[in-house]
């Protein structure tokens, strides 16, 4: 069995010959491989002179100093080429005693570590402070990584070559002394047999030390990174980590979408001196919806053919930058550019890729994962509305207080994008190549959608829904602020306008989905019927909400409107997918939402026109008309077309 001792060198000319003599004295069968990084003190020349005298000594010359890790990796590769069965790694400064090499080699383990901290190990001559830092560092590393080694950074080791190959040593990412830690961690995670033997570690006698304070910092950083990467490799743990990261992303996506509606009264007042009308204010949301509708199909294509991780991150950067930029708007034009175009386009590209990542990792837990993910919508809308309304209404900040939430949440979103760089991983958990199995055509999906009347009518009901949703978010805080001025603190108006409604929606979604899921086994058309009931039952509460003269009654109406809105929302995708083949689900949904955003976005501007020319109450009451039209579409789809479309879908 051949053993090769790999020794990296840099400015070690005084130690080379003594090290060779000491190693060969304890075991003449050893072969020694020096890896020299073009030492300026002539170490390479000294090694070459030794090589000429003894065939058991070899040297690998490298052009420049590239760090301990690369030196060892190159040395391991060369030692394997020399036919090594075992490889010993050690320093050239005699801090590792050559007399310990035979003990390490004789042990039957995949990795044998010369340990300073097992019983019998010692560090003579070290001051108390150095010992304390070293011990504390070991405790920290063991706690963070879970690695059960007494000396996790030990660098005096003996490897079986078969073990090195099995753990793919060449994939190590560390560059400096933390290489030792990462190699030990990789061996442990690979399930290799590891044994620690006591050694006495002494400081070098000749030459200068290369250890610095930065080594300790580097070890802390690599320990944290190894812990994080362990979570990536643990599929069960990582899929929930991924969900948590995307939940936070979706929370900010929905929340930043709501800042404008929560501060529209303050923006309106601030821009009044410039003669900005409610129609122009509404145009911001209209452009937002149009851009969203245009970008949605492209986001679906991008999710199929590009790396989803970077699409999500790019989208978060874009919508966060747009949100931040909005805080500097001095007129409606810049607001349309920053919020209506930049923020909207960024948000459009996040959804498809985020949903694909969740589906990719959550297979058996997909329904649970998406229900958790969807909760970010309600929490984001309510919490960001409350915070934005509070900040925007701070009187001591003056008329420009509305800029504060745009600035704060824009910067926070950029921080989240940085966080996602380290968290997201779009490699398929099975290890299979990611991407579509078969290219889907949007033209085919559109043809299917338009040839199934029940699907088309369901999509058109979505148009009515989105038209009301966009206008409600943007204008309801304004209605409450104007109608109940003095009864409610302006800072809390956005919270009341949205919290009651979306709390009710949360209840409606839960109830609607549970009831329809149970009945769908016996009555396939129940999903359309549930959506019809949701839209029609919401109408009286919309009217009550618009014309209520009592604040408590208005809040009650908003909550009940939310409940029935949630009942409708609970079955939207399920109803659509009942009549569209599975292979067109994603494309069909993208087309339906794209068309709905494109057309429904004009409602906010129309509502602004009504505010200018009629009354806010009347413009809010007009929501009932949209819901009545949507309900009629659903009942027509159910009575006249659903059964036929459902049977056609089952045949495919």
N, C-alpha and C positions, 0 to 999 in steps of 0.2 A: 504494500500500500504506500503510494507516494504522497508525501506531505510537502507543500510549498508554503514558505513563510513570506507573506507580502508586507513590505515595509515602505510606506511613502516617505520621501525625503525632500527637504527644502532647507538648504544651508546646514547640512549635517556632516560636513567633511571630516570632522574630528571624531565622529562616532561610528563611521562606516566600518573601518577595519576591526575595531574592538567588538562591534556587534557580530560581525561574521565569525570572528574567532570564538566568541562566547557561544553562539548557537551551534556551531559545528562541534564544539567541545562537548556539549551535552548530548548531541545526537548527530553523528556523522552522516546519517542517511537523509537528513533534511536538505531541501533545496531552498535557496533564498532568492526572492525577486524584489529588487528595489525599483520603485517608481519615482523617478526624479523629475521635478517640474522646472528644469533648466535653472538650477540653483546658481545664483551669481557668485557664490563663494568657491565654486569649482567642485562641488560634491559629485557631479556626474563624472568628472575625470577620475576622481578617486575610485568610484565604483567600477569604472571601466578597467582600471589597473588591477582591481581585485578579480574581475571577471576573467581576465587573461590568465590569472594564476590558478583559478579554481573553476572547473566546469559546473560545479554545483551552485554557482552564483550567476544570476542573470540581472539584466537591467533594462527597464523600459523608459526611454527618454521621451518626455513630452515638451512641446515648444514653449509653454508658458504655464504659470500657476493658475489653476482653475478650481481650486478648492479640494478639500480632503475627499469628498464624496466621489468626484470624478476620478481622482487618483486611485482610490480603492476599486472602483468599478472597472477601470482599465486594467488594474492589477489582477482582479479576479478573472477577467476574460483571458488574460495572458497565461495565468496559472492553469486554467482549464485546458488551454491549448498545449501546455507543457505536460498534460496528462495527470494533473493532481487529483487525488481522491479526497484529500482533506486540505483545507487552506487555513493557515493561522494568520491573523492580522494583529500587528503590534507596532508600537512606536519605536523610533530609532534612538531615542534619548535615554534609554535604560530606566525609564519610569516603569516599564514592564520588564520584569526580570527574565532573561533568557532561560534560566534554570527551571522556570515554571512551564515551559513549552511542552516537555514530555508528559506532564500531568494532564494538560489540556487535551493533547492528542490521544492519550490512552483511554479517555472516557468514551463510553458508548452512548453518544447523544448526537442529535442533529446539530445542536449548537451548544458549545461549552463556553461560558463566560467567566473570565477571571474577575472575581468580585471583591471590591474593597469592603463590602458591608455585610457579608455573611460571616458566621462565626469563624474566627481565625484570620479574617481580613483586617488590614490596617492601613493607615495613612500617616506614618511617622513624619514628624517635622512640620505638619500642617498647623497653622495658628487656629485658635478656637473659632474665629469668625469664618474662616474658609470652610472648616468642618461643618459649622452650623448651616451655612448657605448650601453646601453640597447635600447635606442630609435633608434639609427642608425642600430642596429642589427635587430630590428623589421621592419624597412624600407627595409633593404636588403632582409629579408626573404619574405616579401610581394611582392617585386619586382621580385625575382627569382621564387617563387612558384606560384604567382598569387593569393594566399590565402587572402581574404579580412578581416582578423582579426586584430584588433588593438593590441592585446596581443597574438601573435601566439605561444609563448612558455609558456603561462600560465599553471600552474599545479594545481590550485584550481578549481575543476570542479565537475559537477553532470551529470551523464550519465543515460539515460534510458537503462535498460538491453536489451530490444528489439533492440535498436539502436546498442549497442555493438555487439550483435550477427550478426546483418545485415551487419556490416562493417568488420566482421571477425577480431576482435581485436587480436586474437591469432597469426595472421600472421605478426605482427609488427616485424621489423628486428633490430631496434635500441636497444642499450644496456644500455646507461647512461641517462643523463638528456634530451638528444635530443629525448627521448621517448615521451615527452610531445608534441614536435613539430610534430613528425610523427603521433601521435594519432589525433591531431587536423587536420592535413592535410588529413588523411584518412577519417575522418568524413566529411570534406568539399567535398572531391572528391566523397564520397558515396552519396552525395545529402541530408545529414541529416540537420534538422533544428537546427541552432546554434544561441545562443544568448549570448551576453556579458553583464555582470552586473558589476558595479563599486565596487572595494574593496580597502581598504587601506592596503598596504603590508608593514609590519614592520620587521626589522631584529630580529633574535632570541635573547632571553634574557639569556637563559641557554644553556650550551653545546657549542660545536665548530662547525663552519660552514663547510659544505662539498662542497661549491661552489669554483671553481678554475678558473684560466684563460683558462684552457683547455676546459671548458664548452662552452665558446664563439666560440672557434675553431671548436668544435664538432658540434655546431648548424649550423655554416657556411657550413661544410661538408655535413650534413644531408639535408640542404636546397638545395644544388646543386644536391645531389643524388635524392631527391624527384622530382626535376624538370626533371631530366633525365628519371626517371622511369615514369613520366607522359607522356613523349614522347613515351615510350614503349607501354603504355596503349592506347594511341591515335593511332588507326590503320592507319588512313589516314596520320598522320604526320610521324609515325614511318616507314612506308614503303618507304618514300622518304629519311629518315635518313639512313635506311638500304642500299638503293641504293647508296647514297653518300659515305658511308663507303666502300662498295664493289667496287665502281668506283675507289676510291683512291687505293684500294688493287690491282685492275686490272691494273691501271696506273703503279704501282710499279712492278707488275709482268712482264708486257710487257717492261717496261723501263730497269729493271735489265737484262732481256734477251738480251737487245741491247748493254749493256756496252761492251761486248767482241768485237762485230763487230766494235764499234766506236773507240776502242783503239787497234785493231789488228795490225796496223802498228807499234805502239810503243812497243807492246809486241813482235812482230816479231824482231824489232831492238834490244830490250833488251836481248832476248834469242839467238840472232845470234851467240854470242861468245861461246855458248854451243853447237853449231851445229844443232840447231832445224830447221827443214825444214818446208816448207809450208804444206806438207802432214801431219806432226805432229800437226801443228797449226790447220789444218782443222779437225783433229781427235777429237779435243775438241768439236766442234759442232756436229760431227758425233755421239759421245758418248752421248751428250746432247739429240739428237733426238731419239736415240735408247732407252735410259732410259725413255724418255717421252712416247714413243710408248708402252713400256712394262707396265708402271704405269697407263696409261689412263684407261684401262678396270677395274683395281682394284679401281681407284678413283670413277668410276661410281657405283660399288658395295658398296663401303664405304658410298657414299652419300645416298644410299637407306637404309642402315641398321645401321648407326652410327649417332651421333649428328653432323649435318652439321656445326654448329658454330665452334666446336672444330677441325673439319677437316680443315676448312679454316684457323684457327689460327695456327694449327700445320704446315700446308703447308707454311704459311707466315714465321713462325719462321725458318723452314728448308731452304727455298730458300734464306732468308736474311742472315742466318748464312753461307750458302755456298758461297754467294756473298762476304761477309766480309772475309771469309777464303781465297778466291781467291787472295786477295790483298797481301797475304804472300807467294804466289807461287814463288818458285825459279827455277822450272822446269816444263816441260809439264805434268809429272806424277801427281803432286799435283794439277795442273790446271784441269786435267781430273777428279780427285776425287772430288774437291771442286765445280767446276762449272759444269762439265759435268754430274756428278752423283748427288751430294747433291742438288745443285740449281735446276736441272731439275726435280728430283723426288718431291721436294717441290712444284714446280709450277704445276706439273701434278695433284696434289691432290686438288688444289684450285678451278680450273675451274668448275668441275661438281657440287660441293657443293654450290659454289657461285651462279651458274645459277639456281640451285634448290631453293635456298633461295629467289631469285628474283621472280621466277615463283610462289612461295608459297604465297608471299605477294602482287604481282602485277598480278591481274587477268584481270580486265577490262583495265588496263594500261600496259599490258605486252609488246606490241610492242614498245610503247614509252620508257618504262624502258630499254629494251634491246638495243634500238638505242642509248640511252644516255650512257649505259654501254659500248657499242662498241666504242664510241668516245674516251674512255680512251686508246684504243689500239693505235690509230693514235697519240694522244697527248703524250702518254708515249714513243713511239718509237722516235718521233721527238725531244721532249724536253730532254730526257735522252741521246740521241745521241749527241745533241748539247752541253750539259753540260759535258758529259764524254769526248767528243772530245776536248773541251776547256781545261778541267783539265788535260787530258792526254798529251796535247801538250804544257803545261807550261814548257818552257825551263829552267827556274830558279830552277825547281824541279828536274832536271836531268833526266836520262833515266828511272827512276822508277816512273815518274809522273803518268803513267797509273794506278798505284795501288790506287791512291787517290779516283777516283769515285767508285771503288769496296768497299773501306772502308766506305766512306760517305753514299752511298745508302744502304749498308748492315746494318749499324747501324740504319739508318732511317727506314728501313723495320722492324727491331726488335721493334722499338718504335711504329710503326703502329700495330704490333701484340698485344702489350699491350693495345693500344687504342681499338682494336676490342673486347678484352675481356669484356669491359664495354658497347660496342655499340650493338654487335650482339645478337640476340635472335632468337632461332630456334623453339620456340613454335608456332604452327600453329595459325594464326590470328583468325580462327573460334573456336579455343579451342579444336578441334578434335585431336585425337592422330595422331602424325606424323609418316610417314613411308609409304611403298608401300602397296597398297591394295592387290596386287597379285604379287607374286615373278615372276620376269622375268628371262628367261634363255638366257645367251649369246649364247648358242649353237643354240637355236631356232632363235635368231636374225641373227646369222651368216648364218644359213641355208636360211633364207629369203633373205638376201643380195646376197648370191651367186647364188640363183635360179632366181633372177631378173636381167637379163643381163644389162638392162639400169641402174639399181642401181649400179651394179658392175663396169660398165664402168665409171659411174660418180665418183665413189670412186677412180678408177685408175687415172682419170684426176686430182683428188685432190693430188694424189701422185706426179704427174708432177708439180703441183702448189707449193707444199711444198718443193720439191727438189730445185726449182728455188728461192723460198722465202728465205730459209735458207742460200743459197749461196750468194744471193744478199745482205742480211743484213750483212753478215760477210766479203765479199770481195769487195763490191762496194766502200766503203771508201778507200780501198787500191788502187783500180784502179784509182780513182780520184787523190789521193795523188801522185801516181807515174806518171800519165799521164800529170797532170797539175801542176807539182811542180814549185813553184815560182809564179804561177798565182793566187793561192788561199792560204790563211794563213792555215797552217796545223791544227790549232785549230778548224777551221770551216769546214774542209773537211767532217767529219761525218754528220754535219747538212745538207750540200748541197747534200750529197749522199742519204739522206733519206727524208728530208723535201719535196723536189720537188716530189718525188715518192709517198709518202703517202698523201700529199695534193691532188695529182691527184687521188689517190685511194679513198679518201673521196668523191670526186665529182662523181667518177665512181659508187661507191656503191649507192649513193643517186639517181643517174639517172637510173641505171640499175634496182634497186628494184621498183622504181616508174613506169617505162615503163612496165616491165614484170607483175607487179601486175594488171595494167589496162588491159593488153591484155590477161592475163591468163584465164579470164572468157570466152573468145571466142576461144582461141587457147591454149589448155592445154600444148602443147609441147614447148611453147614460152620460158620457163625457160632454157631448154637445148639449145635451139637456141641462147638465149642471152649469155649463157656461152661460146658457140662455137665462137660467134662473138668476145667476149672479149678476148679469148685466141689467136685467129688467127690474130685479128687486132693489138695485142701487138707485134707480131713478128718483123715487120719492125722497130719499135721504139727500140726494144732490140738491133738490129743490128746497128742502128744509134747511140745508146748510147755507144756501145762498140767501135766503130771506129771513132766517131766524133773527129775532131782535134781542134774544138773550144769549149771552156768551156760553153758558153751560149747555143750552139746547144746541147751539152750533157745534160744540165739541162732541156732543152725543151723536149728532148727525154725521160729522166727519168720521167718527169711529164706525158707525153702521155702514156708511158708504165704503169704508175700508174693508169691512168684513166681506161684503158682497163683491167688491173688486177682487179680493183674495180668492173667493170661490171661483170666479171666472179664471183668474191667473193659474189656479191649481191644475187645470186640465188643458191648458193651451197646447203644450207640446204633445201630450198624450193623445189629444183629439186629432191633431194634425197627422201624427204618425200612424194613426189607425187606418188611414186611407192612402198613405204614401209608402212605397216599398222601402225596406230598411236601408238599402244601399244609397238612397237619396235623402235620408233623414237630415244629415248635416247641411247639404246644399239646399234642400227645400226650406229648412228653417232660416238659413241665411238669406234666401231670396225673399221670404215672407217678411222678415224683419227689415231688410233693406228697403223694400217698397213702402212698408209702414212708416219707417223713419223719414223717408224722402217726402211722402205726402203729408204724414201726420205732423211734421215739424212746422207746417204753416199755421197750425192752430194757435200757437203762442202769439204770432204776429196778429192774427185775426182777433184774438182775445184783447191784445193791446189796442187795436182799433175800436173795439167795443167799449173799452175803458174810456177812450178819448171822446167817443161820440154818444155813448149810452151811459150805462152805469156798470160799476164793477159787479154788482149783484146780478145784473142781467147777463153779463158775460160768463159768470160762473154757472148760472142756471142753464146756460146753453149747453153745458156738458151733458145734461139729461138728454138732449136731442141726439147727441152722438151715441149715447148708450142705447137709446131706443132703436136707432138704425142698426147698431151692432147686434142687438137682440133679435131683430127681425131677420137679419142675415143668417143667424145661427138656427133659428127655427125653420127657415126655408131649407137650409142645408140638411137639417135632420129629417124633415118630413118628405122632401122630394128627391134627395140625392144620396143620402148617406148609405142606405142599404145596398144600392147598386155599386157605389164606389168601394164599400167594404168588401163585398163579394169579389170584385175585380182584384182587389189587393190580395186577398187570400189565395186566389188562383195563381198569382205570380211567385 
